[in-house]
Amino acid sequence: MTEPAAAPSPHLAAFGPFCAFETHADGSDLTPPWRKLSELAVEGNSALRERVASVRASLAANYGRPPEAVELRVAASVAHLGLVARVISPALGLATLHGLPSRPLTLGDLRWGSALGGAFRLSLPLEAVTPVAAESVRHDCAAGSGTRPVSTLAEDLLAGPVQDLVAAFAPFSVSRHILWGNVASAVNGAATGITAAAPSLAHPARAAALTFLQHPQLRNTHTLNPHNARFTRRSCCLIYRAAPGGAGALCGDCVLLHGRGGAGRSGRGRGGR
């Protein structure tokens, strides 16, 4: 049974709701309201369609529009961004605190309480996320040292759960360029949130984020200004198109901001749906 429990480190909850998580015993029974996140990537399962439909209705309601007025691919992209932000943020929080998961995580490991409007409840296997002793973990771990460096965490996550979510959302006519851009935005958003909550951890948070962003899957999804390290994605999550006439606000990290020449909404890239 999944039991509400504290995250492996009390600091994680202080980083904000997207970094916080509960834990469950590996292989324990699944009980309501908990569901496996892997259900979203099972072909033929209605869970993913229901999630996208719920986000579509929520986006439409924000503007007093009927759900069908919002393009399905817009809702799918926003739903995807919210999900990957929720998966990536705890991992980046653990990396920032040097409490790396002891093994790769799969979508089947992750349990969620489906809800809209922010960070839904998330539970991770206790055995997998019990931190390795901080003194034994370094961001630049040498090969054969017996520890899992952040680069390994990035590879495990991006080639595992995150890639599964990208593949699940691609059939909604959302380009993979946009979907992987959502992932990069989620990484930057997590680091930004951690830095805002704990300025003293800005360096390890940004170092961990940079390791993720240098992964081959994300390398061409964004631009980092060499002078101020400002993050700009090379695609758009499409949320602005939910507004009548496609006149909605742009996110702060959006590539389209340069064309509009104005400020956008928060650039934390959490999706929030």
C-alpha positions as CSV (number, residue, x, y, z in Angstrom):
1,M,0.0,0.0,0.0
2,T,1.2,3.5,-0.7
3,E,1.5,5.4,2.5
4,P,2.0,9.1,2.7
5,A,5.5,9.7,3.9
6,A,8.1,12.3,4.1
7,A,10.5,12.8,1.2
8,P,14.0,11.4,1.7
9,S,15.2,14.8,2.7
10,P,13.0,17.5,4.5
11,H,14.7,20.1,2.2
12,L,12.9,18.8,-0.9
13,A,9.5,20.0,0.2
14,A,11.0,23.4,0.9
15,F,11.9,23.6,-2.8
16,G,8.2,23.8,-3.7
17,P,5.3,21.4,-4.5
18,F,6.8,20.2,-7.8
19,C,9.9,18.8,-6.0
20,A,8.0,17.3,-3.1
21,F,7.0,13.7,-3.2
22,E,5.7,10.9,-1.0
23,T,7.1,7.3,-0.8
24,H,5.8,3.8,-1.0
25,A,7.4,0.4,-0.5
26,D,8.7,-1.1,-3.7
27,G,6.2,-3.6,-5.0
28,S,3.5,-2.7,-2.5
29,D,-0.2,-2.9,-3.3
30,L,-1.8,0.0,-5.3
31,T,-4.7,1.5,-3.5
32,P,-7.0,4.5,-4.5
33,P,-6.5,7.3,-5.2
34,W,-3.0,6.2,-6.3
35,R,-2.5,5.1,-9.9
36,K,0.6,4.1,-11.8
37,L,1.9,6.8,-14.1
38,S,2.7,4.1,-16.6
39,E,-1.0,3.9,-17.5
40,L,-0.5,7.1,-19.5
41,A,1.9,5.3,-21.9
42,V,-0.1,2.1,-22.4
43,E,-1.5,2.0,-25.9
44,G,-5.3,1.8,-25.9
45,N,-5.6,3.0,-22.3
46,S,-8.1,5.8,-21.8
47,A,-6.1,7.5,-19.1
48,L,-4.0,9.6,-21.4
49,R,-7.0,10.7,-23.5
50,E,-8.9,11.6,-20.3
51,R,-5.9,13.6,-19.0
52,V,-5.6,15.6,-22.3
53,A,-9.4,16.2,-22.4
54,S,-9.4,17.5,-18.8
55,V,-6.5,19.9,-19.6
56,R,-8.4,21.0,-22.7
57,A,-11.5,21.7,-20.7
58,S,-9.5,23.6,-18.1
59,L,-7.7,25.8,-20.7
60,A,-11.0,26.5,-22.4
61,A,-12.7,27.5,-19.2
62,N,-10.0,30.0,-18.4
63,Y,-11.2,32.0,-21.4
64,G,-14.9,31.1,-21.2
65,R,-14.7,28.9,-24.3
66,P,-16.1,25.5,-25.1
67,P,-13.4,22.7,-24.9
68,E,-13.6,22.1,-28.7
69,A,-12.4,25.7,-29.2
70,V,-9.0,24.7,-27.9
71,E,-6.9,22.6,-30.3
72,L,-6.3,19.1,-29.1
73,R,-2.5,19.4,-29.7
74,V,-2.4,22.5,-27.6
75,A,-4.0,20.7,-24.7
76,A,-1.7,17.7,-25.2
77,S,1.4,19.8,-25.2
78,V,0.3,21.6,-22.0
79,A,-0.6,18.3,-20.3
80,H,2.8,16.8,-21.3
81,L,4.7,19.8,-19.9
82,G,2.9,19.5,-16.6
83,L,3.6,15.8,-16.3
84,V,7.3,15.9,-17.3
85,A,7.8,18.9,-14.9
86,R,6.3,16.8,-12.1
87,V,8.6,13.8,-12.9
88,I,11.8,15.9,-13.4
89,S,11.6,18.3,-10.5
90,P,12.0,15.7,-7.6
91,A,15.0,14.2,-9.5
92,L,16.6,17.5,-9.9
93,G,16.0,18.3,-6.2
94,L,17.6,15.1,-5.2
95,A,20.6,15.8,-7.5
96,T,20.9,19.3,-6.0
97,L,21.2,17.7,-2.5
98,H,23.5,15.0,-3.8
99,G,20.9,12.4,-2.7
100,L,20.8,10.6,-6.0
101,P,18.3,7.7,-6.5
102,S,20.0,4.4,-6.0
103,R,18.6,2.9,-9.2
104,P,16.9,4.0,-12.4
105,L,13.2,4.8,-12.1
106,T,10.5,3.7,-14.5
107,L,7.0,5.0,-15.2
108,G,5.8,1.9,-13.5
109,D,7.6,2.9,-10.3
110,L,5.9,6.2,-10.2
111,R,2.5,6.6,-8.6
112,W,0.3,9.7,-9.0
113,G,-2.9,11.1,-7.8
114,S,-4.5,12.6,-10.9
115,A,-5.5,16.2,-10.4
116,L,-5.3,19.5,-12.3
117,G,-4.2,23.0,-11.2
118,G,-0.6,22.5,-10.1
119,A,1.6,19.7,-8.7
120,F,-0.4,16.5,-8.4
121,R,0.6,14.0,-5.7
122,L,3.5,11.9,-6.6
123,S,4.9,8.8,-4.8
124,L,8.3,7.2,-5.5
125,P,9.7,3.9,-4.3
126,L,11.4,4.4,-0.9
127,E,14.1,1.9,-1.7
128,A,15.1,3.7,-4.9
129,V,15.2,7.3,-3.6
130,T,16.8,6.8,-0.2
131,P,19.8,9.1,-0.7
132,V,23.3,7.9,-1.1
133,A,25.5,9.4,1.6
134,A,26.3,12.9,0.5
135,E,30.1,12.6,1.1
136,S,30.2,9.7,-1.4
137,V,28.5,11.5,-4.2
138,R,30.1,14.0,-6.5
139,H,28.7,15.6,-9.7
140,D,32.0,14.6,-11.5
141,C,32.2,11.1,-10.2
142,A,35.0,9.1,-11.8
143,A,34.1,6.0,-13.7
144,G,34.2,2.9,-11.4
145,S,33.8,4.9,-8.2
146,G,30.6,3.0,-7.3
147,T,28.4,6.1,-7.2
148,R,25.8,7.3,-9.7
149,P,26.7,10.7,-11.1
150,V,24.1,13.2,-12.2
151,S,24.9,12.4,-15.9
152,T,23.7,8.8,-15.2
153,L,20.6,10.1,-13.5
154,A,19.9,12.3,-16.6
155,E,20.4,9.4,-18.9
156,D,18.2,7.1,-16.8
157,L,15.4,9.6,-16.6
158,L,15.5,11.0,-20.1
159,A,15.9,7.6,-21.8
160,G,13.3,6.0,-19.5
161,P,10.2,7.7,-18.1
162,V,10.6,11.0,-20.0
163,Q,11.1,9.3,-23.3
164,D,8.0,7.1,-22.7
165,L,5.9,10.2,-22.0
166,V,7.2,11.9,-25.2
167,A,6.3,8.8,-27.2
168,A,2.8,8.7,-25.6
169,F,2.0,12.3,-26.5
170,A,3.4,12.4,-30.1
171,P,0.3,10.8,-31.6
172,F,-1.7,14.0,-30.6
173,S,0.0,15.8,-33.5
174,V,2.5,17.4,-31.2
175,S,6.0,17.5,-32.8
176,R,8.8,15.8,-30.8
177,H,10.7,19.0,-31.1
178,I,8.0,20.7,-29.0
179,L,7.8,17.8,-26.6
180,W,11.5,17.6,-26.0
181,G,11.4,21.4,-25.7
182,N,8.9,20.9,-22.9
183,V,11.3,18.6,-21.2
184,A,14.1,21.2,-21.4
185,S,11.8,23.9,-20.1
186,A,10.8,21.6,-17.2
187,V,14.5,21.1,-16.3
188,N,15.2,24.8,-16.3
189,G,12.0,25.5,-14.4
190,A,12.9,23.1,-11.7
191,A,16.4,24.7,-11.3
192,T,14.8,28.1,-11.2
193,G,12.3,27.1,-8.6
194,I,15.0,25.5,-6.4
195,T,17.3,28.5,-6.7
196,A,14.4,30.8,-5.7
197,A,13.6,28.7,-2.7
198,A,17.2,28.1,-1.6
199,P,19.6,30.7,-3.1
200,S,22.5,29.0,-1.3
201,L,22.0,25.9,-3.5
202,A,21.9,27.9,-6.8
203,H,25.3,26.4,-7.9
204,P,24.5,22.7,-7.5
205,A,20.9,23.2,-8.9
206,R,22.2,24.9,-12.0
207,A,25.0,22.4,-12.4
208,A,22.6,19.5,-12.2
209,A,20.3,21.3,-14.7
210,L,23.2,21.9,-17.1
211,T,24.1,18.2,-17.0
212,F,20.5,17.4,-18.1
213,L,20.4,20.1,-20.7
214,Q,23.7,18.8,-22.3
215,H,22.2,15.4,-22.8
216,P,21.9,14.6,-26.6
217,Q,18.1,14.6,-26.4
218,L,18.0,18.2,-25.1
219,R,21.1,19.7,-26.6
220,N,19.3,21.3,-29.5
221,T,16.1,22.3,-27.7
222,H,17.3,25.5,-26.1
223,T,19.8,28.3,-26.0
224,L,21.7,29.5,-23.0
225,N,23.0,33.1,-23.1
226,P,26.7,32.9,-22.4
227,H,26.7,36.3,-20.6
228,N,23.8,35.8,-18.2
229,A,22.9,32.0,-18.6
230,R,19.4,33.1,-19.6
231,F,17.5,30.0,-20.9
232,T,15.4,30.2,-24.1
233,R,13.7,27.2,-25.6
234,R,13.8,26.8,-29.4
235,S,10.1,25.8,-29.6
236,C,6.8,26.9,-28.0
237,C,4.6,24.8,-25.7
238,L,1.6,26.3,-27.6
239,I,-0.4,27.4,-24.5
240,Y,-0.9,30.9,-26.0
241,R,-3.1,29.3,-28.7
242,A,-5.7,28.4,-26.1
243,A,-6.8,32.0,-26.0
244,P,-9.2,33.4,-28.5
245,G,-7.4,34.3,-31.7
246,G,-4.2,32.8,-30.3
247,A,-3.6,35.9,-28.3
248,G,-2.6,34.4,-25.0
249,A,0.5,35.3,-23.0
250,L,3.8,33.6,-23.8
251,C,5.9,31.8,-21.2
252,G,9.1,33.7,-20.1
253,D,11.3,31.1,-21.8
254,C,9.4,31.0,-25.1
255,V,11.2,31.4,-28.4
256,L,8.3,33.5,-29.7
257,L,9.0,36.3,-27.2
258,H,11.6,37.7,-29.5
259,G,9.0,38.1,-32.2
260,R,6.5,39.8,-29.9
261,G,9.1,42.0,-28.2
262,G,7.4,41.8,-24.9
263,A,7.4,40.1,-21.5
264,G,5.6,36.9,-21.0
265,R,4.3,34.9,-18.1
266,S,6.6,33.1,-15.6
267,G,9.4,31.3,-17.4
268,R,9.6,28.4,-14.9
269,G,8.1,26.0,-17.5
270,R,6.0,23.9,-15.0
271,G,2.9,23.5,-17.2
272,G,0.8,23.6,-14.1
273,R,-2.0,21.5,-15.5
